[in-house]
Amino acid sequence: EAQYAVWKNIHDFSRPGKGIMVHALPLAGCFHRHGAFEYAPSFFVHLAELMGYGGIPSMYWPRVEMTMDEREAAWWLVRHQIRA
């Protein structure tokens, strides 16, 4: 119920064609037990499509210490989620 209210308010306060939306939250599976909810990148892609938002969702990686293998695995997960 609370999550619905949050997303509805974000939508209601947005002005289509007049600005951008920025969401800063951990990706699903990246920070175990961080927060009560996790969102996969595909959530934002589908939300934008369903609501008729323009633009292209983009990802920002925080400055964290990750090995190249961990970074490649994380990008694989993002690509896989977007296709889902």
BAFI-3210 file (N, C-alpha, C; in Angstrom, 3 decimals, decimal comma, padded with zeros to 6 digits):
// residues 84
n [1|2|3|4|5|6|7|8|9|10|11|12|13|14|15|16|17|18|19|20|21|22|23|24|25|26|27|28|29|30|31|32|33|34|35|36|37|38|39|40|41|42|43|44|45|46|47|48|49|50|51|52|53|54|55|56|57|58|59|60|61|62|63|64|65|66|67|68|69|70|71|72|73|74|75|76|77|78|79|80|81|82|83|84]
n.u [000,812|001,864|004,005|002,677|001,444|003,690|004,809|002,620|002,408|004,870|004,413|002,098|003,103|004,875|005,784|004,939|007,182|008,515|010,690|012,951|013,029|014,585|015,766|017,158|018,368|019,184|020,113|018,254|019,320|021,905|022,624|022,281|019,588|019,184|017,067|013,464|012,371|013,199|014,216|014,277|016,165|014,487|011,986|011,864|012,110|009,778|007,845|008,226|007,477|004,766|003,581|004,013|006,248|008,932|012,303|015,370|016,056|018,808|021,758|023,510|026,503|027,482|030,407|032,181|034,192|034,926|035,784|036,942|035,638|033,387|032,149|031,581|029,788|027,729|026,887|025,989|023,764|022,149|021,676|020,317|018,019|016,765|015,976|014,081]
n.v [-001,186|001,298|001,520|001,722|004,233|005,897|005,641|006,521|009,194|010,188|009,970|011,631|014,140|014,642|016,324|015,730|015,759|017,984|017,717|015,612|012,389|011,141|008,351|007,003|004,198|000,990|-001,657|-004,629|-007,386|-006,438|-005,207|-006,957|-007,372|-004,624|-002,252|-002,459|-003,118|-004,191|-003,265|-004,319|-003,506|-003,846|-003,161|-000,340|000,119|-001,131|000,340|002,905|002,380|001,532|003,835|005,708|007,351|009,312|009,069|007,437|004,880|004,909|003,610|004,092|003,453|003,123|004,287|001,708|-000,928|-003,301|-006,343|-007,039|-009,314|-009,373|-006,977|-007,487|-009,613|-008,265|-006,457|-008,326|-009,296|-006,979|-006,576|-008,965|-008,695|-006,469|-007,503|-009,283]
n.w [000,000|000,864|-000,927|-003,359|-002,994|-002,888|-005,528|-007,012|-006,139|-007,080|-009,822|-010,081|-009,335|-011,303|-014,307|-017,390|-020,128|-019,220|-017,558|-015,648|-014,073|-011,218|-009,649|-006,835|-005,636|-004,211|-006,434|-007,115|-005,316|-004,972|-002,541|-000,013|002,206|002,486|003,104|002,761|000,319|-002,987|-006,237|-009,548|-012,509|-014,725|-013,754|-013,834|-016,568|-017,553|-016,131|-017,229|-019,891|-019,595|-018,483|-020,374|-020,340|-021,583|-022,857|-021,812|-019,615|-017,386|-015,831|-012,818|-011,255|-007,944|-006,160|-005,398|-004,084|-006,299|-007,830|-011,172|-012,142|-010,458|-011,197|-013,921|-013,573|-012,245|-014,248|-016,107|-014,731|-014,682|-017,455|-017,980|-016,356|-017,532|-019,955|-019,122]
ca.u [000,000|002,731|004,775|001,761|001,281|004,934|004,916|001,522|002,793|005,933|003,753|001,197|003,855|005,723|005,215|005,408|007,849|009,070|011,812|013,414|012,859|015,810|015,518|018,415|018,097|020,015|019,578|017,874|020,396|023,233|022,874|021,413|018,906|019,224|015,729|012,372|012,002|014,253|013,679|015,132|016,163|013,333|010,841|011,851|011,856|008,347|007,099|008,305|006,667|003,343|003,098|004,261|007,340|009,958|013,671|016,026|016,576|020,246|022,210|024,691|027,119|028,157|031,830|032,398|035,312|034,496|036,747|036,440|034,677|032,150|031,534|031,016|028,614|026,671|026,356|025,217|022,487|021,368|021,216|019,354|016,788|016,130|015,339|013,010]
ca.v [000,000|002,474|001,612|002,251|005,671|006,564|005,709|007,364|010,584|010,536|010,176|012,781|015,387|014,790|017,104|015,094|016,594|019,188|017,455|014,235|011,707|010,489|007,427|006,503|003,089|-000,177|-002,638|-005,899|-008,350|-005,832|-004,917|-007,887|-006,869|-003,167|-001,742|-003,430|-003,437|-004,171|-003,069|-004,736|-002,498|-004,034|-002,453|001,029|000,050|-001,426|001,484|003,966|001,976|001,529|005,175|006,574|008,285|009,325|008,976|006,133|004,621|004,663|003,077|004,699|002,558|003,859|003,984|000,591|-001,773|-004,555|-006,919|-007,031|-010,415|-008,956|-005,942|-008,155|-010,358|-007,295|-005,982|-009,421|-009,297|-005,836|-006,876|-010,058|-008,157|-005,562|-008,334|-010,093]
ca.w [000,000|000,935|-002,163|-004,383|-002,735|-003,278|-006,985|-007,503|-005,892|-008,028|-011,119|-010,016|-009,234|-012,494|-015,393|-018,632|-021,108|-018,609|-016,667|-015,536|-012,788|-010,771|-008,552|-006,293|-004,738|-004,538|-007,371|-006,516|-005,155|-004,807|-001,139|000,699|003,401|002,567|002,806|002,750|-001,051|-003,999|-007,580|-010,649|-013,574|-015,619|-013,180|-014,332|-018,006|-017,735|-015,614|-018,240|-021,044|-019,231|-018,178|-021,519|-020,086|-022,623|-022,363|-021,698|-018,265|-017,333|-014,556|-012,214|-010,281|-006,865|-006,007|-004,476|-004,457|-006,915|-008,770|-012,544|-012,253|-009,793|-012,027|-015,095|-013,115|-011,960|-015,528|-016,682|-014,034|-015,166|-018,824|-017,900|-015,775|-018,494|-020,977|-018,510]
c.u [000,861|003,540|003,917|001,632|002,528|005,008|003,804|001,856|003,892|005,318|002,908|001,934|004,791|005,005|005,744|006,011|008,532|010,279|012,223|013,057|014,187|015,444|016,863|018,107|018,958|019,328|019,245|019,075|021,775|023,595|021,899|020,897|019,021|017,859|014,705|011,999|013,222|013,590|014,706|015,101|014,956|012,082|010,739|011,589|010,363|007,475|007,068|007,447|005,180|002,771|003,342|005,334|008,340|011,323|014,160|016,501|018,075|020,624|023,443|025,218|027,790|029,629|031,990|033,588|034,782|035,613|036,131|035,407|033,341|031,412|030,886|029,769|027,451|026,062|025,546|023,833|021,595|020,827|020,140|018,004|016,053|015,417|014,153|011,654]
c.v [001,258|002,634|002,157|003,766|006,446|006,732|006,558|008,836|011,041|010,832|011,451|014,112|015,620|015,649|016,519|016,099|017,818|018,927|016,005|013,694|011,043|009,625|006,877|005,437|001,905|-001,079|-003,922|-006,837|-007,762|-005,575|-005,737|-007,271|-005,351|-002,639|-002,851|-003,890|-003,380|-004,031|-003,504|-003,636|-002,625|-003,350|-001,052|001,088|-000,168|-000,278|002,605|003,636|002,069|002,926|006,164|007,624|008,201|009,132|007,552|005,949|004,367|004,251|003,837|003,725|003,388|003,468|002,914|-000,211|-003,091|-005,042|-006,851|-008,146|-010,042|-007,906|-006,561|-008,946|-009,415|-006,763|-007,078|-009,446|-008,162|-006,119|-007,953|-009,549|-007,273|-006,360|-009,114|-009,456]
c.w [000,000|-000,349|-003,295|-004,224|-003,162|-004,787|-007,596|-007,297|-006,847|-009,390|-011,109|-009,979|-010,418|-013,520|-016,692|-019,606|-020,535|-017,719|-016,684|-014,154|-012,460|-009,567|-008,096|-005,260|-005,137|-005,558|-006,632|-006,474|-004,911|-003,344|-000,305|001,995|003,584|002,141|002,730|001,340|-001,939|-005,358|-008,609|-011,713|-014,501|-015,076|-013,772|-015,831|-018,250|-017,232|-016,650|-019,456|-020,739|-019,033|-019,318|-021,274|-021,230|-022,001|-022,255|-020,265|-018,318|-015,920|-014,097|-011,175|-009,206|-006,810|-004,929|-004,986|-004,998|-007,823|-010,161|-012,740|-011,613|-010,622|-013,270|-014,718|-012,832|-013,252|-016,223|-016,052|-014,527|-016,561|-018,817|-017,365|-016,756|-019,569|-020,437|-018,654]
res [e|a|q|y|a|v|w|k|n|i|h|d|f|s|r|p|g|k|g|i|m|v|h|a|l|p|l|a|g|c|f|h|r|h|g|a|f|e|y|a|p|s|f|f|v|h|l|a|e|l|m|g|y|g|g|i|p|s|m|y|w|p|r|v|e|m|t|m|d|e|r|e|a|a|w|w|l|v|r|h|q|i|r|a]
***
